[in-house]
Amino acid sequence: MGLKRRLLLGLLASIWVALPVQAQTDAQPSAGPFFLTLHFAGGTGLVALGGGYRVAHQRLEPEVLVGYLPAKLAGRAAAVITLKTTYIPFSPRLGQSRWEVSPVAAGGWLSYTTGQQYFLTNNSAGRYRSGYYWWSSAVRVGAFVGPRLTHLGHPSTPRPSRQTLYAELGTNDLYLVSALTNRSLKLPDILTLGGGLKGSW
């Protein structure tokens, strides 16, 4: 947990420094519904790339992510394919600036991890007796909440016209069931921390 937290904080700090800090009073620029995502940790692999399309008046962000899980974390290197959706209930502007803040965004995800060490079902693994594992090690279902900070750039610049920095605190089905059956687990043991950057043109 300590290593993941330090890596995440370093990534978010570098992204924060790279964001253009402006306080202009021009009309709000329009950003397209398509976006690209760079995501770190949070159940999608150490790092993941993907993108999606905003719908429902740009309040809902379905996306697909492809993540990388290195061998030092999983025994063998693996890919993580994630279907994810984020709901942003409101994003008020910060005064007359080009910044928007979303105190609470929430969503869910479904992931599939590749690799011989992961299996869909205990029976499909072929290595354990029937009923040995009740869960799938390849498929996880999770949920998350977290804040977002968005910078609205100018459409004429080559940069993304919308840049969003976000953090997510979540959990998944296996962690929740483990917490119910193992009372020694504390809240930090069943939580995941992730975050990243989204850009729209």
KAMOTA-V698862 format. One line per field, one symbol per residue. phi: phi as a letter, one per 20 degrees, with the letter a starting at -180 (. if undefined). burial: # if it has 24 or more other ideal C-beta (glycine too) atoms within 12 Angstrom, else .. A space follows every 50 residues. Layout:
BEGIN
phi: ???
burial: ???
END
This chain:
BEGIN
phi: .fffffffffffffffffffeccedffffedfffbdcddclmndofbcca aabfcllmeccfbccddddfffdcncfbdcdcdcccddfbbffemeeedc cdgcdcabbcccdeofedcfcgfffmdcfgnfdedeeedccbbbcreccd deeegfeffgfcccdbccdbbcgfffffffecfffegffdddcbrrcccc d
burial: ...#...#..##..#...#.........#.#...################ ##.#...#..#########........###########..#......### ##..###########..#................#.############## ###......################..............########### .
END
